[in-house]
Amino acid sequence: MQNLPLARLLTPVIDTARWAGQRIMKIYASDFNVAFKDDRSPLTAADTAAHRCIVDSLSRLDPAFPILSEEASDLPYEERCQWRTYWLVDPLDGTKEFIHRNGQFTVNIALVHDHEPVLGVVYVPAEGTLYYGAAGQGAFKQVADGSPQPIRVRKPVPERLVIVGSRSHQTPEFAEYLRRLDGDYELISIGSSLKFCLVAEGSADLYPRLGPTSEWDTAAAHCVVVQAGGFVVDLSGKPLRYNTKASVLNPYFLAYGDDSRDWLRYLPESL
């Protein structure tokens, strides 16, 4: 990782996320149509427009790094497993939230090196809010045209926990995890990778994801959480890793700020 020019890459990747966000918002303001992929997940013109914008920009930025995007994910693992460093992109994370017009969708761009996200940019087009981080650079939040501000996870956790969960994809395992928790908590249901971002900025303490996600859903915001001093671990307590198997589905995971508490002990016995 010493030879990766993360500081040089960060600004153009941020610009790329903003450009993609502009494309998304033009379609958001229109009477757009909704199609469906083979897995019945929704697809709009905003997904494809953002994908093209990002791929074009990243290809020109550093042609040496391959790109894996949700909208072009049919690359064989035999090819992907050769990659040491690559871009991992979700051009529009939270398509369901986009369709519902609630603003809770993001542009996610990550650089993954040796199975670890080392640069991550998360842009919220409906708000103009930006979260980003890179290894050795820290994590930051920028609201609209304001100056970037460093962010850190919350330590120690307060008496009343703040937990974030999916707006569209809550599961029985998630409900059981909440039932087993000690003490009081507030639950915030929110879409896309914003759940990670609330943990990274210290507005939430824990994000238990006990349901399916894909690697492009998590990598960019995963990086932001880690660079803000937090953790993203699988259910054995090991850091979440990328591009280690043919499937692009993540294992279930927990994202949290304060590691002085054993968050794994609340997991349902079924897991």
Residue, then its C-alpha position, 0 to 999 in steps of 0.5 A: m500500500q505504500n506505493l498507492p497514491l491515495a492522497r493524489l487520488l482522493t480529490p479526483v474521486i470526490d469530483t467523480a462522485r459529485w459528477a455522478g450525483q449530478r447525473i442522478m439528480k437530473i433523473y431524480a427530478s424527472d418522470f423516470n421509469v423503473a426496470f428490474k434485473d434478473d434478481r428482481s432488484p430495481l434499475t433506473a436510468a440513474d443507475t446506468a448514467a452514474h455507472r457510465c460517468i464513474v467508469d469513464s472517469l476512473s478509467r482515465l484517472d488510473p487505467a492500471f486499476p480495473i473496475l468492478s461496478e454493480e452495473a457491470s458485475d458479471l466478471p468471472y472470479e478467475e479474472r477478479c482473483q488476480w486483482r491486487t488493487y481495483w475500484l469497487v463501485d456502487p453508482l447508486d446505492g439505495t435504488k429503492e430509496f431513490i424510487h421512493r424519493n426520500g433522498q436516502f441514496t448514495v454514490n459509493i466509490a472505493l479503492v480496494h487493495d489486498h482485500e481491504p478498502v483503503l480509500g472510500v468516498v460516499y456522496v449523498p446527492a440529494e443533500g450535497t453531503l460528502y463522506y470520505g476517508a483514506a488510509g493514513q488520511g483520516a475520515f471527513k464529512q463535508v456538508a454542501d459547500g462548507s469545509p471538510q471536517p474530520i469525523r470520529v466514531r463515538k467512544p465510549v458509547p452512551e447509556r442509551l445506544v443509537i443503533v442504525g438499521s436498514r429501511s428496506h431490508q430488516t430481517p428476523e435475525f436483526a430483530e432478535y439481535l435487538r431483543r438480546l441487547d442489554g439496556d436501552y437504545e434508539l433505532i434509526s432506520i435509514g437507507s443505503s450506506l448512510k448507516f455506516c456514515l452515521v457510525a463514522e461521524g459518531s451519531a450512531d454506535l452500532y450497525p448490525r447487518l444480519g441480512p444480505t449485502s454485496e461488496w459494492d454496497t459496503a466497501a466505500a463506507h467501510c473505509v470511512v468507518v475504519q478511518a474514523g476509528g471504528f470497526v467492520v467485522d464479520l460474525s467471527g470478529k474478523p475484519l470484513r474482506y473483499n474479493t476473496k471468493a466467487s460470490v460478491l455477497n458479504p457475510y453478515f457483519l457488525a459496524y461499530g465505533d467502540d470496541s470495549r464492548d463485545w457486540l458479538r455476544y448478542l448474536p442470535e444462537s441461530l447464527 
